[in-house]
Amino acid sequence: MTAESVGSELTEPQRAAVELEQARATTRTAGSEHRRRSPLKRIAENWQLYLMLIPPIAYAVVFLYWPLYGLQIAFRNYNIVDGITGSPWVGLQYLQQFVTSYQFWPVLKNTLILNIYELFALFPLPVILALLLNSVRNAAYRRGVQLITYAPHFISTVVLVGMMVMLFSPNGGIVNQGIGLLGHSSVDFFASPTIFRNMYVWSGAWQTLGWSAIIYLAALAGVDPQLHEAAKMDGANILRRIWHIDFPAVIPVTITLLILNMGSMLSSGFEKVLLMQTPLNLSASEVLDTYTYRVGLASTVPQFSYATAIGLFRSVFALILLLLANWLARRVSRSNSLF
């Protein structure tokens, strides 16, 4: 009995199963043949792809890995005359000096308070904005809100802080003029440590809210509209559809961004903090970034090794937070962790 005669006796599902198995066997054979080829032969066959890999690899080597060579400054008493390799080795002296210095806890506390405040205040807002915009059916209104919320992202930090100085100035600022009309004395907003934190965080909310919501809107665009139609047929109102359909769709993106934000927990917006910093709010505005800049570059006697040791401490602390956040995400759901 020939294969054609056997095939003619099979039903349609059986014939489809036989064809599927034949396709899998062909794929396995091709895969085993591909693996048997030498790596050089495989590279030669796909040289165009390997050629395109060269620019990003070169970028990573030059700008990401080569600077790590300079990290040894943190463990040497660096001076410009002797260079990096010629400077004497001092081990953990500068790390120990920073951890035991009187500035350690105030600077670390300011950094953590500012970043945790920013994380808890700003992280939910783009999610809420994206969920609400996704529920709006009036396209013109939705585009208008998106445009208004995106626009502040393109304002530079220098201009933003300049606007804040003009608005909150105790000498003629529009906010203090309003306070004066209410019968109160003017307030020097940049002189108060507590107000500094609020101004830093909520001006950041105004500037980044719309831009940060883009990625959540992209995640919501992948939600099947038939789910909403089925929920409507079952009598679900808009809030129930947001909670049971839209919100689960943005959870994986939310957890991924939360893990990434944990990695930059000790990296405050250096430029903005420095511009908003005054001698009167220094007790709240002196963070790790500005302190590193102050001892490393702005000091009359620059302490390059000490500043590098502080930067290394910050990086190690951020790595620990990143691994901890990833571990917690994996405990909740393995698919939501980064690695």
C-alpha positions, 0 to 999 in steps of 0.5 A: 500500500503506497503513502498516497493510498494511505493518505487518501484513507485518512480523515481531514483531522488525521491528515492535518496531524500527519502534516503537522508532525512532518513539519516538526520533523523537518524543523528538527532536522534543519535545527540539528543541521544548523547546530552542527555547523561551526560558529565561524560558518554560521557567522559567515552565513549571517554576516549582515546581522553581526555587522549591525551588532558592531556599533552598539557593542562598540558604544557599550565598550567605550561609554559603559565598560571602559569608564569602569577602569576609573573606579579604581580611583576610589581605592587609591589616593589619586593625584593628577601627576602620578595618574590612576595607576601611579597613585598609591593604593589605600583600599577602603579608606575613602569608603570608610571615611564617607560612612563614618563622616558626620555628613553620611546620615543627613545626606543619605536621609535626604536622598532617601526621603526625596526619592521615596516621596517622589516614588509614592507621589508620582508613580501612581499618577501616570497609571491613573491618567492613562486609565482615565484617558483610555476610557474617554470616548471623545477623541478631541478632548482626549487629544487635548488633554494629552497635548496639555500634559505632554507639553511640560516634558519639553521644558528644560530643567533650567527654564522650569526652575526659573519659572518657579523662582519667578512664580514663588519669589517673595518679592513680587511673585504671583503666588505671594501676591495672591497670599498678600491679597488674602491678608497674609505675609509673603512666604520665602518658598526656597528658604524652607526645607519642608517646602523644598521637598514639596516643590521639587516633587510636585513640579516634577509631577507637572513636568513628567505626568503626561510623558510617563503615561505614554507607556501605559497608554501603549499597554492599554492599546493592546486590550481586546475591545471585545472584552469591554463589549462582553463586560457591557453585555454583563452589565459592568459599569465603567469603573468595573471595566477599568478595574477588571480589564484595563488595570490588569493589562498595565500591571506587568508594565507597572511592575517593570517600571517600578523595578527600574525606578528602584535601581535609580532610587539614590539618583536624584535629579542632580541638575534640578536639586542643584538649581533649587538649592539655597543655603537656607534649604540645604538641610533638606536639599543636600543629597548624594549627587550634590554632595558628590559634586561639591566634594569632587569638583566644586571644592577648593581642593577637589577630592576625586578619590573621595567623590568616586568612593561616594559614587561607588557606594551609591551604585552598590546601594542602588544595585541591592535595591534593584535586586531586592525589588526584582526578588519581590516581583518574582515572589509575586509572579515570575513573569513580572520579574526582569531576571 
